């Protein structure tokens, strides 16, 4: 099995952690809103404010621990984001004019902070999104979004997109297996020309399969909205969870490391 | 009015590319009856099922489901009445867990908690897969997927089951279980299949389609004994009705081992 094919297999168990851990005891709305607080705090930070961003990693890490998600699982899935983030900020250390003096007296370009900030933002965003789906489950996220009065059209689109990703993945696996079985002595990567031809076929096949799945949904009364399931119940623990993370995001927005430094030294930083 | 009654009345359908798939197809299915829909590839079985599900609309003739004509305006009610089990169970199972997949149909029909969960659990129990409730469908075996696909349909309490190749790609034990399960249901059932042994086991009557037309409607034994009809429609009798060679395989004993002679295949050791 190729690496891409086994990656697709790995993604299929994406929300299998949803039924486990303490996270499943919380109302999905509380988790979605707390993730939103984290994202808002993150986007509000200045372009080179690495120290403001660092504490925000606490949110995805908490989700990971409470949902019993292995760290390696997360690392394997967010690492692909890293090259994109690096590509965006790679030239900043050379392009930015400003310098910062480090405690030892050495001067470095402010671009290094921008690069770190971009990378950190990408990692926090990817980790939060992945862990949100992995720990809460797409169905519960949909219920939560419906409970937050997000338009049904948007929720259905989200679910269909998620499902279509796997339909494409499954069709790719079948085609790739067929190619491997008949590729004779040719090993390793598929020739680019053939890959392009298969890509065209892949979309036609996945579209046909998506049509069959849609028919199966229609046959079972699907009318454009995936049923929300059992009603949600907001409890005291959900209020505490949300209040805690909203407060923490607010603190981070006010530069938590700076506040801690002031508190510890008694001197304005 | 019973929703268990089905009447195809001179139904014709031609695809946009000009392929005539069905021509003047007529037959009836009565309350509690199991009908086998058979025919060679391209005979029109899939088109007929698609018309029944409202995925295609007949250009002429009518389909009557317990007094309800199948038209675009009645399709929602038709789908409440029919339970469709598709050929590929992977196309039918799309929710994260078996439980949620089985709950999908009744929830769409307006069943809410606290009725929904007991209904789903009861259906899972009835189809023998209660222990799989929390499993993701793609982790199931072929037989389990098929049972789950049937459960997703039964949970919506349909009056009639429409099954496309219900024993497709199942091992002999799983196939036998599905046959016994279908025998146990009181629903009227329309079963499209190339598995003629299954049709012989299950069905009260058989509709043979040939080149988009109904070639015969009769009890399975009558149809399967008519070799001329079967040959004309590109079919063979069920395996158990095919004549076996008069002799079993020839066995030679070579240095204490049994070797089966290559030109005999069908019978037990002599």
Interface residues (C-beta under 8 A of the other chain):
Chain A: X12 X13 X15 X16 X18 X19 X137 X138 X139 X163 X170 X209 X212 X213 X215 X216 X217 X218 X219 X220 X221 X222 X223 X226 X227 X229 X230 X231
Chain B: X53 X54 X55 X76 X79 X80 X82 X84 X86 X88 X90 X91 X92 X94 X95 X96 X100 X103 X104 X105 X107 X108 X109 X113 X116 X117 X134 X136 X138 X152 X153 X156
